[in-house]
Amino acid sequence: MRALRGLEDDRASVRLRAALAVGSTPDPRFVGALVERCAVEPESLLHDEDRAVALTAAYVLQLRDVG
């Protein structure tokens, strides 16, 4: 799926858009990919408050909607 591939892109803006797309589409297949992305996302990106909130929101939406 395109959004899942986007989580691995070299560009931070593409990864952010992909995380938001994945987070807004409840599917249990996406949870693992979001967890993995959060674990390896460059620290500097996670210190950017907007990006950190977006990744966290995507993950929370998955858990809420998928269970």
C-alpha positions as CSV (number, residue, x, y, z in Angstrom):
1,M,0.0,0.0,0.0
2,R,1.2,3.5,-0.9
3,A,0.8,5.0,2.6
4,L,2.8,2.2,4.2
5,R,5.6,2.7,1.7
6,G,5.5,6.4,2.5
7,L,6.4,5.6,6.1
8,E,9.8,4.5,4.9
9,D,10.5,7.4,2.6
10,D,13.6,9.5,3.1
11,R,11.7,12.7,3.2
12,A,10.2,13.7,6.6
13,S,7.2,15.4,5.0
14,V,6.3,12.3,3.1
15,R,6.6,10.2,6.2
16,L,4.4,12.6,8.1
17,R,1.7,12.6,5.4
18,A,1.8,8.8,5.3
19,A,1.5,8.5,9.1
20,L,-1.6,10.8,8.9
21,A,-3.1,8.8,6.1
22,V,-2.5,5.5,7.9
23,G,-3.9,6.9,11.1
24,S,-7.1,8.0,9.5
25,T,-7.7,4.6,7.9
26,P,-8.4,2.0,10.6
27,D,-6.8,-1.2,9.7
28,P,-5.0,-3.7,12.1
29,R,-2.3,-4.1,9.4
30,F,-1.2,-0.5,10.0
31,V,-0.6,-0.7,13.8
32,G,2.7,-2.5,13.5
33,A,4.0,-0.2,10.8
34,L,3.2,2.9,12.9
35,V,4.9,1.4,16.0
36,E,8.0,0.6,14.0
37,R,8.1,4.1,12.5
38,C,7.8,5.7,15.9
39,A,10.7,3.4,17.1
40,V,13.1,4.4,14.3
41,E,12.0,8.0,13.5
42,P,15.0,10.3,13.8
43,E,15.0,12.0,17.2
44,S,15.1,15.5,15.6
45,L,11.9,14.8,13.8
46,L,10.2,13.6,17.0
47,H,11.3,16.8,18.8
48,D,9.3,18.8,16.2
49,E,6.1,19.0,18.2
50,D,3.8,19.0,15.3
51,R,5.3,15.9,13.8
52,A,5.4,14.1,17.1
53,V,1.7,14.9,17.7
54,A,0.8,13.7,14.2
55,L,2.6,10.4,14.6
56,T,1.1,9.9,18.1
57,A,-2.4,10.8,16.8
58,A,-2.1,8.3,14.0
59,Y,-1.1,5.6,16.4
60,V,-3.9,6.4,18.8
61,L,-6.5,6.5,16.1
62,Q,-5.5,3.1,15.0
63,L,-5.8,1.7,18.5
64,R,-9.1,3.3,19.1
65,D,-10.7,2.2,15.8
66,V,-9.1,-1.2,15.5
67,G,-9.0,-2.1,19.2
